[in-house]
Amino acid sequence: MKELAQIASAVQVSKTMAIDALAKQMRADGVDVVGFGAGEPDFNTPDHIKAAAEKAIADNVTRYTPASGTTALKEAVCRRMREDCGLDYKPTQVIVSSGAKHCVYIALRALVDPGDEVILPAPFWVSYLELIRMMGGVPVVVGAGESAGFKMTAEQLAAAVTPKTKALILNNPCNPTGMVYSQEELEAIAKVCVEKDLYVISDEIYYSLLYDGVRFASFASFGEDVKERTILVNGVSKSYAMTGWRIGYTLSSERTAKVMANFLSHSTGSPSSISQAAAVAALTGPQDCVEAMRRAFEERRDYIVDRVNAIDGVSCIKPEGAFYIMMNVEKLLGRTICGERIDSSGDFSAALLKHGLVATVPCESSGAPNFVRWSYSTSMENIKKGMDRLEKFLKGWTAV
Ligand SMILES: Cc1ncc(COP(=O)(O)O)c(C=O)c1O
């Protein structure tokens, strides 16, 4: 038989999903694993949102919708963006798709031809790298270390631009780092994007999860010339605990939105009609559920950051958003723990899972080889248990 397509065959499995699947399997086998791998809120979808979906089914809202989403949802998205970010978009500038991940895919489809370079600040969400490659694009990774707060500077961006550079993917607040770019940092980056004529995919899916009173600035808020070249990616997954409903959306120029809508019309057809009705309820209904979840995340973040920094051999900086911390394991490299030699964060995560029964995500594939991501989207009880186990594991305790 002939070979399968080269581009598709080169796509790597999502390591985040792989470790999460392994932890789930161990749990299904009766092993008491504490999971910190998940990239989704542990809260249930609020009741009023579920009720809207039930009503949609009862009302037979069960047919195809327009390929890029219902007008009702696009209007709801515009309203929320106006209220939360002070941005004015028309429904014709909104594209609804099956999750924010698919929105990044569709945005890259609209921008990238084979051979085009896309700048990706590291540490990055693993899917970006593979998605760029899926277009035949060339990822250009720009590393930002822990001492820089894991944030790329405008100068670094400018230095990475070549005549082949088409776009930048910015993720703010960031998965895996939880870091948030300030208004000034974004403004400087936006200036470079205009000067160098770059498109920007700004994934802002965690924007409602900010701590310490930090204020969010959307990338599109830095002037018309910036807004025109920006595709904002957002969705209901993280803010409303709706990961399984698969609704994400983009906001962009009408020209870009049309290209993305055409692409969708021949690929997904339309997002789920029922999930779209639920998303309307999420975006237009009471927002206190978002604040309640945010507060719970902030409390957990404070706890986990303090615990990690009190443990010998590991440390983390305090993130200002999302629900992840980046634990630095550099000091453990070269050591043997529970009979396992630790030469990388992958070795560390594997040993911690095997001996400590704690699932984390090594960030080698996220452009941060000496770091392990802990998602604190799990109960306080689990976080305490996980931290106790980490502490004991580092002293040589093993559960097996
Ligand atoms: C930065 C970022 N963008 C997008 C997504 C995907 O969101 P969705 O579930 O809406 O596809 C995730 C999920 O982990 C994420 O971390």
The ligand as a Gaussian input file, in Angstrom:
#p B3LYP/6-31G(d) Opt

LIG

0 1
 C       -4.758000      27.565000      25.595000
 C       -5.893000      26.675000      25.240000
 N       -6.601000      26.942000      24.139000
 C       -7.617000      26.142000      23.775000
 C       -7.963000      25.036000      24.518000
 C       -9.068000      24.144000      24.033000
 O      -10.315000      24.596000      24.421000
 P      -11.605000      23.806000      23.931000
 O      -11.881000      22.751000      24.932000
 O      -12.686000      24.839000      23.885000
 O      -11.317000      23.234000      22.590000
 C       -7.245000      24.720000      25.660000
 C       -7.562000      23.503000      26.430000
 O       -6.790000      22.969000      27.177000
 C       -6.183000      25.571000      26.038000
 O       -5.466000      25.316000      27.134000

